Amino acid sequence: MRRLLIASCAAALLTASPGFAQAKPPAPDFYALYCWAGEYLEYAQDVQKVGIRWLRVGDWTGSAEDEKALLLATANGVRFVPVLSAETGKTVAADAAVEKFRQAARAAVLRYGPGGTFWKEHSEADAGGAIRYWEIWNEPNIEYLIPPDDPNGMLRTQLYAPLLKAANEEIHKLDPGAVVIAFNTAGGTPDAPGPPADEMFQRLKYIGWRKFIKDAAALAGPDSFDAVGLHPYTMPRGPEAGGVVAGLDMLKETATEGKFENKPVWFTEVGFPIVYPRNQQVRDERQQACFTTRLFALAAAHGVTQIQIMYISDIVMSSDNTQRNFGFFTGPGKWREQATATRVMKRLIPDPRKGGRNPGGEKGSVFNYAFEGAGNRIVVMAWIDGDKPVVCKLKAPVGAGGEAVTLVDMLGKCSTTKVTGSWLKLEITEAPVYLVRGAKEEVEKLLKD
């Protein structure tokens, strides 16, 4: 009763002070991780050291553990992007599920949004940490959204559309500046594991990611969401062979047809496990790090807003005791190479969406991009999609003066490289390398703790 009374008062305050609620949300960082709130409490120091400042938080219920983690994250300058869901199932009527979800979304914003009761109860916290980004469901095109038994055979799209619309209405009513990220589908590439992109498995009524987005968006309308979420898994292949860029092109076609082509795209879950059922894992920890950093570069160069990497730690499924070893960390203070590689890339290229240029682009198996790096340096990032090294001639990030160029490997080892004119020859492997304008000592300073 007390919580309901506080929520009602908060609603009145928000209505009376729309200017604050309408303030623009903070611009999202590009690099992010996926976890549960309790795991953040365990790995907060490691997250800080890697430099990650945005977290997708699954199964958000507003529990005591969720709130404890939110307080710590706010103190650390870390933003939470919660995943909202509610009970559905064969025995839960669609109307009841939609109404329950509407109330859950409303309660979440009243509690954790701008001016929410959580911030009033914790005056010691920075209320600027209010949650402004909300993901509506996780992988609703497969078993994580269950339609009710229905004589007409209700599809997942037909249930998801009113759920999305209801949550969007409540969130924006209370916080017009909030960002609603929709769909978050299993899939996001031409031939991802699972249902084909434009088809449906009749037996399970799983729906391919592009068909799901197209049909649900048509039912809910383009005004019912602010951004599109995809889960473009490609394992055991890398992001290039797995078709991540082709998937983005497919989404553009769908978005143009559905009149939501201006909505930003988020990768709200994606990663590369080193242990996974049915031999879907990548080769080893080194290849995991290669694929993760290469995905960052490709996605940024092709306009993705944020990537939320699966996962902060390894997972054992309670249903069948199978492992899914995606983890950045194997324990507090114990990092996999992808954590180190992400830290290196983020230090050198804090925002790969900025000023991304394409000096060599994609030529066969060779990928060669230039980004605006730290300190306004141009950073060239190069790799191959394959396991046989290739000797390449690369344009160095230098001007006519022939400034010093430092070569940085994926894990942060620096060496001075020789440039002839403005070009250099280099052996390129599956592990990205960075060419950074500046002396070795300067670049090493960028990478220091």
N, C-alpha and C positions, 0 to 999 in steps of 0.2 A: 504493500500500500504506500509506504514512504517513497519507494522508487517511482511509482506511478505519479504521485503528487509532485515530486521534483521534476519529472519529465514534463508534466503539464505546465509547470511554471517556466521551464526552459523554453517550451514551445512559444509561450507568450512573449518571452524576452526576444527570441529570434524573430518573431513576427514584428515586434516593435522596433527592432534595430536591424533592418534588412541590409544596411550598408556593410556591416561587418561580415554577415553571412555571404554577401555577394562578392567579397574580396577575391581576387584571383588566387587559386591554390599555388603552392610552390611548384616551380618547373621540375619535372621529374628528372632524376639522374638517369644515365643510360644503364649503368651496371647495377644489378640487383640480385638477391638470393631468395630462395623459397624455404620456409621453415614453419614450424608451429611455435607459438609464443614461448612455451616452456623451453624449447631448444635454444631460442635466442638468449634466455637467461643463462644457459650453460656455455654458450659460445660467443657472448657479447664482446669479450676482449679480442678474440680472433677476428670477428667481423670488423672491429675497429682497425686492427692492424692491416687487414687486407685493403681497407678503404671503402668497403661497401657501406652505403648510407640509406639504402632503400630495401625493404623486405616485404615479400609477399607472405602473408600470414594466413595459413590454412585453418579451416574449421573454426572461424571466429565466433565465439559465443558470449564474450564479455565476462568470462569467468574471472575468479580472483587471480589466477595465473596469467591470463591475458592482460589484466590491468597492471599487474606487477611488471610484466615485460614492457608494456607501453610506457610506464613511468621511466624505466631504465633507458629505453630507446630514446625517449624525448630528451633525457639528460645527456645522452651521447650524440644527439643530433641525427638520429636515425628515424626515418619515416616508415610507418606501417601502411601497407595496402591490404586490408583484410578481404578474405573471401566470404561472402555472405551466402548462406543456404538455409533451408528449413526442411521440415519433415515432408516427404512425399512417399507414395507407395501405392500398391494395388488396392489397398482398402481405404486410402485417403482421398476423399472427393476433391476434384480439381478446384472448385470454388473455395473450399476450406483451406487448401494448401496455399492458394493465392492470397487469401485474406491473412493467413498466419504469416506469410512472408512479407506482406505489406507492413504489418505491425512490427515484425522483426527489424525491417529496414528503418522504419520510423524510430524505433527505440534506439537503434545503433547510432543514428545521427544525433538524436537528442542527448545521448550520453557522451559520445566521443567526437562529435562535430564541433564547429566553432560555437563557443558559448555554452557548450554542453555541461551537464551536471558533473561529469568526471573532472573537468578542469576547475569547476567551482569548489569541489571537495578537495582538490589538490592544488591549492594556491601556490605551493612551492614549485610546481612544474611550469614550464613555459607553455602557455596556452597556444602558442604558435605551432605546437606539435599536433594540433587537432587533426583528425583524420579527414582528408578531403577526397581521397581516391578509394573507390569501392569496386570490387570485382563481383559480378553477379553470377554465382554458381561456378563450379568446377566441372568441366567436361560433361555438360548436360546432353551431349549427343550419344553417350554410352550409358553404362549402368549407374552413374552417379545421379541421374534424374530418372525416377520411375513413375510413369503415368499410372493413373488408376485403371482398374478393370473397367472396361467401357464396351457396350455392345457394338459401337462403331469403330472400336480399335483406336483410341486416342494415341497420337504420335507424340514423341518428345518435343518436337517443335511446337505442337499445339498447346502443350503445357508450359513450355519455357516462355513463349511470347507473353502471356498474361502475367507470369511471374516477373519477367523483366520490366514490363510496363508499369506494374504496381510499385516495384522497388524504385524505379526511376522517378515516378511521380512523387513519392514520399521524400526521397533524398533531395530532389531539387526544390521541393516545396520549402524545406527547412534550410537548405544550403544551395542556393542557385548557382554558386560557383563550383560546386562539387563536380567530380569527373566519374562517370559511370562507365566501367569497362565491361563490355558484354561478350557473350558466347564462350570464350576461353575453352575452345573445342579441343578434344583429342584429335590431333591432326593439323596440318597446315602446309603440306607438301603434296605434289601430284600423286605419289603412291606411298603414303605413310603407312606404317603398320596399323591394321584396323580396317574399318570400312573404306572402300574407294571414295575419293573426294566427292563425287557427285551421285553416289548410290546409297542403297540401304540394305542391310542384312535383314531379310524378312523374318527369319526365325527369332532373332533377338530384338529386332526393330532398332538396331544401332543405325545411326545416320552419318554418312560421310560429312566431313567438316564443312565443305563448301555448300553442299545441299542444305545442311542444317542452318548455316548463316543466312543463305539466300531465303529460305522459307520462313525462318523465325523473324528475320528483319522485315519481310513483307507483311507478316501478321501483326507485328508490334509497331511497325512504322519507324522510319529513320530518326525521328525525334526522341525515341525511347532509349537512346544510348549515346555516349560521347566518344567512345573508342572501341576498337575491335581487338579481342584477345585470341591468340592462336597458341597451340602447343606443337610446334613443328619438329617432332622427334624424327631422327633419321638413323638412329643406331641400328645395326653396327657400322653403317656408312658415315662418312663425314658430311658436313653441311653442304659441300659443293655437289658431290655425287648424289646426295640425298635430295637435292632439289629445293633447297630453302628459297633461293631467289625465284625459281619457277613458281613456287607456291605463292609468293608475294604478287607475282604477275597475275596469277589466277584470281587472287583476292581482289586485285584492282578491277578486273573485268566484272566480278560480282558486285563490287561496291558501286561501280559506274552504273550498272544496270539497276541497282536498288536505290540509287540517288543518295549514297552515303560515302562518296569517293573522297570527301575531305576529312573523314574521321581518321585520326591517327591509329597506327597499328602497334600493338604491344605483343611481345612473346611472353606470355604470363606463366609458361612452364616449358622448359626444354633442358635437356642435359644428355650426358654420355656416360652410361654406367660401365664399370669394369667387371661387375658380376650382375647377371640378369638371366631370368628363365629363357629357355629355348634358344640359347646361344645368341642372344641379341646384344651382348656386351661388346665394347670396343676391345682392342688388343691388350692394352695395359694402361697404367697410370700416365705414361708419357703421351700416348695417343689421346687420352682423355683431355689432357691439357692442350694439346695441339688443336683438337676439334673445338674446344670451348673458346679459345682465343680467336680462332678463325671465324667462328660463328659471330663473335662480337664484331669483327671487322666487316664481314659481309652484310650483316643486318644493318649496321650503322650506315654503311655506304648506300644501302637501298632503302633508307628512310624509316626504319623501325625506331620507335620512341624509347622503349625500355625492354631489356631482357632480364627475366627473373629465372635464374638458373636453378634447376633441380639438382642438388638439394644441399642443405647445410651439412648433413651427416648421412651415413648409410642407413638403410631401412630394412627391417625384417617384417614381412607381411604376417600379420596375426592369423590370417585365414588359412595359410598353408605353409608358413615358416620358411618361405623362399626369400632370398636376399635380393636387394636392388641397391647396388653400391655406387650411388651417384656422388657420394659425399665430398664436399670441399675439405672437411676435417674428419679424421678418424677418432678424435678425442680432443678435449681442450688442449691447445698448444701443439697439436699434431696435424700438420698440414699435408694435404696431397699436392702434387705438382700444379694442378689447375688453380689452387688457391694462390700459390706463389706466382704463377704466370699471370693471373688476373691482377694481382697487386702490381706487377711490373708494367703491364699494359696500361692500367689506370694511372700510374705515376707518369708514364711517358705521354699517354693520350687521355687526358682526363675526360674529354667529351668527344668521342669519335664521330658524333653527328655534326660537329662544327667544321665547316670548311673542308669537308672531305673531297679530295681530288683523286683523279684516276690517271696517273701518268702512263701506266702500262696496262692497267686493268686486268682482264682475264684473257690470257692467250694460251690455249691448250690447257695444260696442267699447271701453268704458272699464274699466280695471282700477285698483283703488285699495286698497292694503293698508297696514296699520300694523304696524311691527316694533319690538321692543325694541332700540334702537341703543346705540352707545357711550356710556358714562357714564350708563346708565339713561335716556337720552333716548328718547322715542317718535319714530320716524321714519316719516313717511308717504311711500310710494312710489307714484307714479301714472304711467300711460302709456295709450296707445290701441293697439289692434290694427288698424292702418290707416295710410294715408299722408296723410289730410286732418286737420289740427288740429281739436280740439274744445274749446270753452270750457266748463269744468266748475266747479261749486261744490263745493269740498272742505272737509272738516272739518280744521282746523289742529291740530297736536299741542300744544295749550296748555290750561292750566287756566283757572279763572275769573278769575285775575289778568291774563290777556292778555299772557303773556310774549312776548319777541321770537321771531320765527320767521325762519329763514334758508332761502332757496330755493337748492338746489344742483343744477346740471345734471349730465347723465350723466358728463361728463368733469371735474367738480370745480369749475366756476366758481360762485362764491357771490354772492348778492345778497340784500338785505333785502327782505322782502315785506310788504305791508300786509294786516293781518287785521282784519276787521270783526266784532266779537264773537268768535266762535271759528270763523269761516268766511272763506274767501277765494275769489275767482274767478280762474281760471288757465287759460291756453291749454295744452292737453295735446297732445303729439305722440307719435310712435312711440318717441322716445328718453325713457326714464324720467327723472323729476325726483324730488327728495327734498325734503320739508319737514321741517326739523330744528328742534326747540325750542332756542333759544339765539341769542345775538348773532352777527353775521357773523364777528367776530374770533375768537370761541370755536370756531366751526365750521371756519374756515380753519386754526386750530391743529391740529384733528383730522386734517386732510388733508395737513399738511406732512410732508416726509421727516424 
